[in-house]
Amino acid sequence: MERALYGEDGFYRRGERPAEHFRTSVHASPRFAAAIVRLLAEVDVLLGRPERLDVVDVGAGSGRLLSNILACAPADLASRLVPTAVEIAPRPAEVPSQISWRPDLPRRITGLAVANEWLDNVPLDVVESTPEGIRTVLVDPSTGTERPGPPPSAEDHAWLERWWPLSEPGDRAEIGHPRCNAWASVVGRLSRGMALAVDYSHSREARPVYGTMTGYRDGATVPAVPDGSCDVTAHVALDACATAGERAGATSTLLTTQRDALRALGLSGARPPLDLA
């Protein structure tokens, strides 16, 4: 998965744009950015309206979210924003010059860090319960053919026992500690402020029996063959990531749905009044 997405000829190294293959809330409507601006304004007040307010988009893709934030932020807030896109793909020409573009996280963040459908692309290993015990699933990158590999490491075993225990032969799990580490690295860079992760997820009480690994190409789901021709993604154990974030220094954590979060920020899916038609 690492090589297929981020290797020399990987899917994201080729400059592929996410919107050409799948849609996130960022691409669905500019109102998502408006909701993030409302959240930024709340963070700004909580921090005492600092002279510099970071907004960091982790896994920024085309830079659409930060571009939309700059377009709709009120003048007083926009004048103090320091927008940073964290993305390994090349910087698109149309990205506003105010946005800093870099492949790694800033050393320190004072403000808001947003990871919108980033964690699901952090590479991980898949394991399967077999009569001989838990085995890592190995995949031929040219055909997608699978075969059982070695047992997972002690670190992987510990994560599985805590977050995704397997019981029956054939059951699968996606070992999420690389995502936990990735999220902890974001939280750990916050001097003051908030970190927001938005992703497809599941909880320990309702893990999918056969996992969620999926490929996307040209707007359609395809087999998750790790040959670099498609996006390869798996849902996120956000409950595990939240605990990792707390270990990294988060003083509080809220797990909720995107719908409820957007409603709390003033957005709803209600139809406009008919008299506006």
C-alpha positions as a printed NumPy array, in Angstrom:
array([[  0.   ,   0.   ,   0.   ],
       [  2.876,   2.356,   0.819],
       [  4.537,   1.809,  -2.547],
       [  1.258,   1.849,  -4.484],
       [  0.231,   5.24 ,  -3.092],
       [  3.451,   7.055,  -2.258],
       [  6.286,   5.228,  -4.043],
       [  8.166,   6.727,  -6.979],
       [  5.381,   5.811,  -9.418],
       [  2.629,   5.729,  -6.807],
       [ -0.889,   6.985,  -7.271],
       [ -0.363,  10.244,  -5.371],
       [  3.177,  10.844,  -6.634],
       [  1.833,  11.088, -10.18 ],
       [ -0.097,  14.232,  -9.318],
       [ -3.494,  12.557,  -9.409],
       [ -6.266,  14.827,  -8.162],
       [ -8.649,  13.219,  -5.663],
       [-11.725,  14.859,  -7.225],
       [-11.045,  12.956, -10.452],
       [-11.469,   9.636,  -8.638],
       [-13.663,  10.211,  -5.568],
       [-15.59 ,  13.001,  -3.88 ],
       [-15.15 ,  14.286,  -0.359],
       [-17.17 ,  16.958,   1.41 ],
       [-14.606,  19.512,   0.223],
       [-15.5  ,  18.822,  -3.408],
       [-19.224,  18.386,  -2.808],
       [-19.889,  21.955,  -1.668],
       [-18.037,  25.153,  -0.667],
       [-20.326,  25.202,   2.359],
       [-18.015,  22.661,   3.968],
       [-15.26 ,  25.28 ,   3.942],
       [-17.725,  27.79 ,   5.397],
       [-18.313,  25.408,   8.303],
       [-14.557,  25.081,   8.837],
       [-14.31 ,  28.883,   8.893],
       [-16.929,  28.953,  11.661],
       [-14.857,  26.422,  13.588],
       [-11.736,  28.505,  12.955],
       [-13.518,  31.545,  14.345],
       [-14.365,  29.613,  17.511],
       [-10.752,  28.478,  17.878],
       [ -9.612,  32.057,  17.277],
       [-11.735,  33.333,  20.16 ],
       [-10.588,  30.54 ,  22.48 ],
       [ -6.958,  31.412,  21.723],
       [ -7.508,  35.12 ,  22.377],
       [ -7.371,  36.209,  18.728],
       [ -3.622,  35.749,  18.172],
       [ -1.749,  37.806,  15.576],
       [ -1.012,  34.599,  13.665],
       [ -3.557,  31.784,  13.348],
       [ -2.466,  28.621,  11.581],
       [ -4.841,  26.558,   9.494],
       [ -3.14 ,  23.383,   8.298],
       [ -4.761,  21.004,   5.802],
       [ -3.116,  17.59 ,   6.147],
       [ -3.425,  15.648,   2.911],
       [ -4.502,  18.768,   1.047],
       [ -4.939,  17.187,  -2.383],
       [ -5.636,  20.003,  -4.839],
       [ -5.673,  22.677,  -2.134],
       [ -9.396,  23.212,  -2.598],
       [-10.272,  23.385,   1.097],
       [ -7.736,  26.093,   1.945],
       [ -8.62 ,  28.028,  -1.21 ],
       [-12.296,  27.99 ,  -0.235],
       [-11.444,  28.98 ,   3.352],
       [ -9.53 ,  32.032,   2.131],
       [-12.416,  32.937,  -0.165],
       [-15.075,  32.964,   2.557],
       [-13.228,  33.942,   5.752],
       [-14.144,  37.393,   7.127],
       [-11.475,  40.043,   6.555],
       [-10.255,  40.282,  10.155],
       [ -9.772,  36.529,  10.363],
       [ -8.352,  36.133,   6.856],
       [ -5.711,  38.803,   7.502],
       [ -4.26 ,  36.723,  10.351],
       [ -4.539,  33.28 ,   8.787],
       [ -1.394,  31.351,   7.899],
       [ -2.683,  28.586,   5.578],
       [ -0.458,  25.56 ,   5.043],
       [ -1.127,  22.617,   2.738],
       [  0.628,  19.382,   3.682],
       [  0.741,  17.299,   0.514],
       [  3.371,  15.203,  -1.292],
       [  1.8  ,  15.776,  -4.723],
       [  3.027,  18.745,  -6.772],
       [  1.498,  22.142,  -6.049],
       [ -1.268,  22.953,  -8.572],
       [ -0.738,  26.202, -10.459],
       [ -4.091,  27.643,  -9.397],
       [ -3.449,  27.435,  -5.643],
       [ -3.447,  30.966,  -4.136],
       [  0.015,  32.31 ,  -3.353],
       [ -0.88 ,  32.841,   0.326],
       [ -0.977,  29.076,   0.834],
       [  2.294,  27.459,   1.849],
       [  2.793,  24.037,   0.218],
       [  5.004,  21.444,   1.897],
       [  5.371,  17.639,   2.072],
       [  5.617,  17.423,   5.864],
       [  3.867,  18.793,   8.924],
       [  4.923,  22.161,  10.341],
       [  7.006,  21.881,  13.471],
       [  4.467,  23.765,  15.596],
       [  0.824,  24.714,  15.002],
       [ -1.196,  27.411,  16.746],
       [ -4.716,  27.235,  15.408],
       [ -6.526,  24.459,  13.542],
       [ -5.202,  21.316,  11.869],
       [ -7.659,  19.55 ,   9.543],
       [ -7.222,  16.001,   8.241],
       [-10.146,  15.48 ,   5.872],
       [-10.057,  11.899,   4.576],
       [ -6.298,  11.683,   5.101],
       [ -6.04 ,   8.912,   7.679],
       [ -7.787,   6.415,   5.396],
       [ -4.815,   6.714,   3.027],
       [ -2.173,   6.118,   5.694],
       [ -0.783,   2.69 ,   4.71 ],
       [ -1.469,  -0.314,   6.91 ],
       [ -1.274,  -4.098,   6.897],
       [ -4.2  ,  -6.498,   6.63 ],
       [ -4.265,  -9.703,   8.659],
       [ -6.529, -12.747,   8.556],
       [ -7.386, -15.328,  11.172],
       [ -6.431, -18.819,   9.937],
       [ -6.42 , -22.287,  11.55 ],
       [ -2.669, -21.743,  12.062],
       [ -3.193, -18.394,  13.754],
       [ -3.254, -14.788,  12.592],
       [ -1.306, -14.193,   9.39 ],
       [ -0.403, -11.067,   7.433],
       [ -2.091, -10.958,   4.016],
       [  0.486, -10.602,   1.219],
       [ -0.607,  -9.246,  -2.173],
       [  0.952,  -9.553,  -5.621],
       [  1.077,  -5.892,  -6.739],
       [  0.605,  -6.771, -10.406],
       [ -2.416,  -9.071, -10.094],
       [ -3.897,  -8.534,  -6.636],
       [ -3.515, -12.252,  -5.865],
       [ -3.349, -12.832,  -2.113],
       [ -1.515, -15.399,  -0.005],
       [ -0.907, -15.847,   3.721],
       [  2.325, -14.419,   5.064],
       [  4.083, -14.324,   8.423],
       [  2.43 , -13.642,  11.77 ],
       [  2.083,  -9.958,  12.649],
       [  4.665,  -8.283,  14.857],
       [  4.326,  -7.977,  18.621],
       [  3.278,  -4.338,  18.176],
       [  0.609,  -5.375,  15.685],
       [ -0.617,  -8.136,  18.014],
       [ -0.935,  -5.668,  20.877],
       [ -2.966,  -3.283,  18.727],
       [ -5.237,  -6.09 ,  17.52 ],
       [ -5.945,  -7.343,  21.027],
       [ -6.846,  -3.847,  22.198],
       [ -8.763,  -2.571,  19.188],
       [ -9.721,  -5.303,  16.704],
       [ -9.687,  -8.825,  18.177],
       [-10.301, -11.647,  15.692],
       [-12.244, -14.77 ,  16.608],
       [-13.247, -16.898,  13.598],
       [-11.076, -18.257,  10.764],
       [-11.532, -16.   ,   7.747],
       [-12.076, -12.864,   9.822],
       [ -9.885,  -9.966,   8.772],
       [ -8.571,  -6.827,  10.424],
       [ -6.747,  -3.739,   9.213],
       [ -3.999,  -2.946,  11.705],
       [ -4.462,   0.704,  12.521],
       [ -1.483,   1.634,  14.651],
       [  0.203,   3.496,  11.728],
       [ -2.897,   5.727,  11.615],
       [ -2.725,   6.145,  15.401],
       [  0.895,   7.233,  15.071],
       [  0.048,   9.573,  12.205],
       [ -2.745,  11.243,  14.164],
       [ -0.553,  11.518,  17.256],
       [  2.052,  13.3  ,  15.124],
       [ -0.543,  15.927,  14.186],
       [ -1.802,  16.427,  17.734],
       [  1.745,  16.524,  19.074],
       [  2.551,  19.548,  16.922],
       [ -0.25 ,  21.652,  18.362],
       [  1.109,  24.361,  20.644],
       [ -2.435,  25.586,  21.162],
       [ -5.569,  24.907,  19.221],
       [ -7.562,  22.035,  17.774],
       [ -7.06 ,  19.054,  15.478],
       [ -9.979,  17.776,  13.389],
       [-10.098,  14.41 ,  11.614],
       [-12.92 ,  13.6  ,   9.186],
       [-13.074,  10.077,   7.792],
       [-15.083,   6.939,   7.214],
       [-14.668,   5.027,  10.441],
       [-15.837,   2.215,  12.688],
       [-15.698,   1.471,  16.398],
       [-14.461,  -1.511,  18.377],
       [-18.033,  -2.643,  18.988],
       [-18.795,  -2.822,  15.251],
       [-15.665,  -3.621,  13.262],
       [-16.353,  -5.014,   9.763],
       [-15.682,  -8.751,   9.75 ],
       [-13.885,  -8.787,   6.403],
       [-12.302,  -5.34 ,   6.513],
       [-12.895,  -2.33 ,   4.274],
       [ -9.956,  -2.178,   1.849],
       [-11.215,  -0.61 ,  -1.392],
       [ -9.826,   0.861,  -4.599],
       [-11.12 ,   3.957,  -6.404],
       [-10.494,   5.003,  -9.972],
       [-12.384,   7.495, -12.159],
       [-15.243,   7.781,  -9.688],
       [-15.877,   4.044,  -9.355],
       [-14.86 ,   1.352,  -6.881],
       [-12.333,  -1.13 ,  -8.241],
       [-10.376,  -4.031,  -6.732],
       [ -7.715,  -2.71 ,  -4.372],
       [ -4.773,  -3.904,  -6.47 ],
       [ -1.668,  -2.077,  -5.182],
       [ -0.141,  -1.376,  -8.598],
       [ -0.296,   2.425,  -8.429],
       [ -3.209,   2.719, -10.859],
       [ -5.879,   3.48 ,  -8.249],
       [ -6.439,   4.985,  -4.852],
       [ -6.288,   2.34 ,  -2.123],
       [ -8.142,   3.151,   1.06 ],
       [ -9.47 ,   1.548,   4.234],
       [-11.811,   2.929,   6.868],
       [-10.271,   4.277,  10.068],
       [-10.482,   3.062,  13.657],
       [-11.007,   6.616,  14.878],
       [-11.59 ,   5.462,  18.451],
       [ -8.043,   4.106,  18.514],
       [ -6.714,   7.284,  16.897],
       [ -8.502,   9.402,  19.492],
       [ -6.789,   7.512,  22.299],
       [ -3.435,   7.981,  20.554],
       [ -4.166,  11.695,  20.277],
       [ -4.811,  11.898,  23.994],
       [ -1.482,  10.214,  24.67 ],
       [  0.122,  12.827,  22.412],
       [ -1.298,  15.668,  24.479],
       [ -4.936,  16.235,  23.533],
       [ -6.773,  17.515,  26.607],
       [-10.203,  16.487,  25.324],
       [-11.654,  14.447,  22.47 ],
       [-15.054,  14.319,  20.8  ],
       [-16.136,  11.501,  18.489],
       [-19.246,  12.384,  16.507],
       [-20.748,  12.078,  13.032],
       [-20.034,  14.545,  10.256],
       [-23.741,  15.295,  10.034],
       [-23.98 ,  16.276,  13.693],
       [-20.748,  18.263,  13.522],
       [-21.925,  20.256,  10.505],
       [-25.287,  20.905,  12.094],
       [-23.528,  22.22 ,  15.197],
       [-21.665,  24.614,  12.894],
       [-24.882,  25.891,  11.361],
       [-25.273,  23.676,   8.299],
       [-28.145,  21.34 ,   7.527],
       [-29.266,  19.191,   4.647],
       [-32.705,  20.779,   4.545],
       [-34.102,  21.929,   1.221],
       [-34.226,  25.686,   0.622],
       [-37.672,  27.339,   0.879],
       [-39.781,  26.805,  -2.23 ],
       [-40.309,  30.551,  -2.627],
       [-36.607,  30.838,  -3.504],
       [-37.085,  28.602,  -6.543]])
